[in-house]
Amino acid sequence: IVKIEKLKDHKNLYIEGKRTEQIITMTNINNQEGLERIYYHFEKTGIQKALNKVNAEIGDFVIIKGKKIPYRN
């Protein structure tokens, strides 16, 4: 579910999953409400726990279907 790409100053965390990809496609991630919807989905589906297990940190990015959002804990 989480593929990690380590870069010099951060990590890109790639998430796959039919429902998650569907939500990111339908959500405007250019505003705070859209980001909150995605972060809520992460909590409800266990994605947040998976990100924590791979030591995601502030400054990392989560990428779903080519859309890049900042990680938050």
matplotlib code that plots the C-alpha trace (Angstrom):
import matplotlib.pyplot as plt

x = [0.0, 2.9, 5.9, 8.7, 11.1, 13.8, 15.2, 17.9, 15.7, 12.4, 10.5, 7.8, 5.2, 3.1, -0.3, -2.4, -5.9, -9.1, -11.2, -8.3, -7.5, -11.2, -11.4, -8.2, -9.7, -12.9, -11.3, -9.9, -6.6, -5.9, -7.9, -7.9, -11.3, -10.2, -7.0, -9.0, -11.2, -8.1, -6.6, -9.9, -9.9, -6.4, -7.5, -10.6, -8.9, -5.7, -3.5, -2.3, -1.1, 0.7, 2.4, 3.4, 4.9, 7.2, 8.4, 6.8, 7.7, 6.6, 8.3, 7.5, 4.9, 2.1, 1.5, -1.8, -2.4, 0.2, -1.3, 1.1, 0.0, 2.0, 2.2, 0.9, 0.6]
y = [0.0, 2.4, 2.6, 4.8, 6.9, 8.4, 11.7, 13.9, 16.0, 14.2, 11.0, 10.6, 8.1, 6.5, 5.2, 2.9, 1.6, 1.9, 3.9, 6.2, 6.9, 7.5, 10.1, 11.9, 12.2, 13.7, 16.1, 19.5, 19.3, 23.0, 24.1, 23.3, 21.6, 19.2, 18.3, 17.8, 15.3, 13.3, 13.4, 12.2, 9.3, 8.4, 8.2, 6.2, 3.6, 3.0, 4.8, 7.2, 4.2, 2.8, 6.1, 6.3, 2.7, 3.8, 6.8, 9.5, 13.0, 16.6, 17.6, 14.3, 14.1, 11.6, 10.9, 9.3, 9.0, 11.7, 14.2, 15.3, 16.4, 17.3, 14.6, 15.6, 13.5]
z = [0.0, 0.7, -1.6, -0.4, -2.5, -0.3, -1.6, -0.1, 2.1, 2.2, 1.3, -1.3, -0.1, -2.8, -1.9, -4.0, -3.5, -5.5, -3.1, -2.1, -5.8, -6.4, -3.5, -4.7, -8.2, -6.9, -4.4, -4.9, -3.1, -3.8, -0.8, 2.9, 2.9, 0.2, 2.1, 5.3, 3.4, 2.3, 5.8, 7.3, 4.8, 5.9, 9.5, 8.8, 6.5, 8.4, 5.9, 8.6, 10.7, 7.7, 7.1, 10.7, 10.5, 7.7, 9.8, 7.6, 8.8, 8.3, 5.0, 3.3, 0.5, -0.1, -3.8, -5.0, -8.7, -9.4, -7.0, -4.3, -0.9, 2.2, 4.9, 8.3, 11.5]

ax = plt.figure().add_subplot(projection="3d")
ax.plot(x, y, z, "-o")
ax.set_aspect("equal")
plt.show()
